[in-house]
Amino acid sequence: MKLIVLGNYGPYPKAGGACSGFLLDSGNVKILIDCGSGVVSRLQQHIDIEDLSLVLLSHLHSDHAGDMLTLGYAVDIKMKKGSIANPIKVYAPAEPEAELKRITERKAFEVIKIDENPEVEIGDMRIAFKKMKHGSENFAISIEKNNRKFVYSGDTMPCEELVEFAMGADLFLCEAGLLERDEKSMRAMHLTAKEAGETASKAHVRRLLLTHFLPDIKIEHYMKEASSVYNGIMEIAGENKAYFI
């Protein structure tokens, strides 16, 4: 499996950047994980929209799902032209209902509520979900193939559920939306970089990728804070970079 980072910012992108969005490419299966602002443009730098197999949304905040309506336009036009035969399946949380409705109204999508489908199989891949702790209903996502495990945190506060869900992951993509210095003024139910490192350490993951950065904070601050508590392989999830699992 290959993970391509389409966007790594939140809750808004820097100039020329994109919010949360990741392409998991497993050859015949291509899965878009989250679809924040700017992601549809980035996606087409790597694959044609016609080749997209599935969309997984960790939650429905705009920096993770804001480009879904734009993607809907693209799929709808391509269905009318005949280059896409069927609506694209989208797995998404059931709440907030108003945000989900905006997506379900698109004929381009077949929306499936995650809380009704805790596990999905597509080809030789197994996809699982685990509810996390965030201001909006959020699910961490696990994808396994050939004894290799990828886990994405979505957005969450620190919780044992994430530690257990990420246990032994070969690649752990984890939000690090804040620094410890920001905790009192900007907590907002996110992980700090230190907490992301602590989660990775407790879960004994083999490799940690940090994501979900505020544009006005230097990347090295995130790395420094996370590395103070995590001694494994760690990188910043760089935009348009590919990571093999």
Helices and strands as residue ranges (DSSP letters): E 2-7, E 21-25, E 30-35, H 39-43, G 49-51, E 54-56, H 62-65, H 68-81, E 88-92, H 97-104, E 109-113, G 114-116, E 119-122, E 125-131, E 139-145, E 148-152, H 160-166, E 171-175, G 180-182, H 183-186, H 193-202, E 207-211, H 219-227, E 233-236, E 242-244
